[in-house]
Amino acid sequence: MTQNNMVNFITLTDLDSNPVELNPAFIVLMRRDTYNPEDNVEMPMTKIYLSTNYNLFVIETPEEIAQKQMDTVAKIMESVMSITTDIVNRLDEEI
């Protein structure tokens, strides 16, 4: 997971094993499916529907993606709480 200008992105892996950076706020729906890279070969994948009307196909499970989303929210909340604590401490010092 990377952070860029206070917006957290999650890194997923597409069907060609390339990393894909995604803002988890754009995820609308996830559906587990399979694809056939070769004859008689089925591999599991997740189809992600985005709010931008784009679909993304990745190898992570919906459960793994949901966990990454929760980790992202936790990091954001940690940053917000740290900033809020600093502000309150400065106000206490000024009074």
C-alpha positions in Angstrom: 0.0 0.0 0.0 1.3 3.4 -0.9 0.4 6.9 0.2 0.2 9.9 -2.0 -1.1 13.4 -1.0 -3.1 12.0 1.9 -5.0 9.6 -0.4 -4.2 5.9 0.1 -4.0 3.5 -2.8 -4.1 -0.2 -2.7 -1.8 -2.3 -5.0 -3.5 -5.2 -6.7 -2.2 -7.6 -9.3 -3.9 -7.8 -12.7 -4.2 -11.1 -14.8 -0.9 -10.4 -16.5 0.8 -10.2 -13.0 1.3 -6.4 -13.4 0.8 -4.2 -10.3 -2.3 -1.9 -10.4 -2.6 1.1 -8.1 -6.2 1.7 -7.2 -8.0 4.2 -4.9 -10.3 1.9 -3.0 -13.0 4.6 -2.8 -13.8 3.9 -6.5 -14.7 0.2 -5.9 -18.5 -0.3 -6.3 -18.8 -4.1 -6.5 -16.5 -7.2 -6.6 -17.4 -10.5 -8.1 -15.4 -13.7 -7.9 -15.1 -15.5 -11.3 -12.7 -17.7 -13.3 -10.9 -17.1 -16.6 -9.2 -19.5 -19.0 -5.7 -18.4 -20.0 -5.3 -21.6 -21.9 -7.4 -24.5 -23.1 -8.6 -26.7 -20.1 -7.1 -24.3 -17.6 -9.3 -22.3 -15.2 -7.9 -19.7 -12.9 -9.8 -17.8 -10.2 -10.0 -14.0 -10.5 -12.0 -11.1 -9.1 -13.9 -8.7 -11.4 -14.0 -5.2 -9.8 -16.6 -2.8 -10.9 -15.5 0.8 -10.5 -17.6 4.0 -10.2 -15.8 5.3 -13.3 -17.7 2.6 -15.4 -14.4 0.7 -15.8 -13.9 -3.0 -14.9 -10.7 -4.3 -13.5 -9.7 -8.0 -13.4 -7.3 -9.0 -10.6 -6.0 -12.2 -9.0 -6.7 -11.2 -5.4 -9.9 -12.5 -3.7 -12.6 -10.1 -2.6 -11.7 -10.9 1.0 -8.1 -9.9 0.4 -9.2 -6.7 -1.3 -11.7 -5.9 1.5 -8.9 -6.4 4.1 -6.6 -4.0 2.1 -9.5 -1.5 2.1 -9.8 -1.8 5.9 -6.1 -1.3 6.3 -6.3 1.8 4.2 -9.1 3.2 6.4 -7.1 2.4 9.5 -4.1 4.3 8.2 -6.2 7.3 7.3 -7.8 7.3 10.7 -4.4 7.0 12.4 -3.2 10.1 10.4 -6.3 12.0 11.3 -6.1 11.2 15.0 -2.4 12.1 15.1 -3.1 15.5 13.5 -6.1 16.1 15.8 -4.0 15.2 18.9 -1.3 17.7 17.8 -3.9 20.5 17.3 -5.5 19.8 20.7 -2.0 19.8 22.4 -1.1 23.1 20.8 -4.4 24.7 21.9 -3.8 23.4 25.5 -0.3 25.0 25.5 -1.6 28.4 24.3 -4.3 28.6 26.9 
